[in-house]
Amino acid sequence: MAIKDTLFVQFYNTHVSGGKGTKIFVNNEYVEIDRKMLSEDYFLSNGFSSMYHRCKELGDFYWVRLDLSGSLDELQRKNSGIELPIDKGKVYISAFFNFHMYMAYVWAMRYPNIEFVVGGTAVEPEKLAGEIPPNLTYTQRPLWEVIGGERSWGVEIPKGLNGKVLLGYTVEEFCYWAKCNFCTYPGD
């Protein structure tokens, strides 16, 4: 099956930065996290889930696995070579973390014939500095305003995952693309 020239890029990863020695606060105490405990878990930044059916009408979902372990220099070195399966068209990117915005920038520089639209909780105007490629747009508008259509929740899990899957955006539709139950991003 041929891939469409419109992609909805979502990221997933299996590691958290820090690894052994990282402590998190659980049930009123700090617990040390060993990366081995998390190696079979997959965190999916599934920001297009609230508009699943409309996205499927317009294009294809494309999951990108990122290695998020290490320093910023290591992240850039390990992930900057990731290619997209198209060289022209339109790519929507769901940015859950700042590094997702970085990947959008890298791809916009590499693929001048692709129009990139980036939204999600990581997109904040104060983070945008310097010259932005002309084919790259950041938006804080809700996804349903950007692509139109009815909201209907769904998710496609990347093929080949063997372990626990954790969704960054749950069925309650409380977060992503300008709707969040925790921080009321970008503000009401």
Secondary structure, DSSP 8 states (H G I E B T S, - for coil): ----SEEEEEEEES--SS-TTEEEEETTEEEEE-HHHHTTEEEEE-TTTTBHHHHHHH-EEEEEE----S-HHHHHHHHTT---S-SSEEEEEE-SSHHHHHHHHHHHHH-TTEEEEEESTT--GGG--S---TTEEE--S-HHHHH-S--B------TT--SEEEESS-TT--SSTT--TTT-TT--
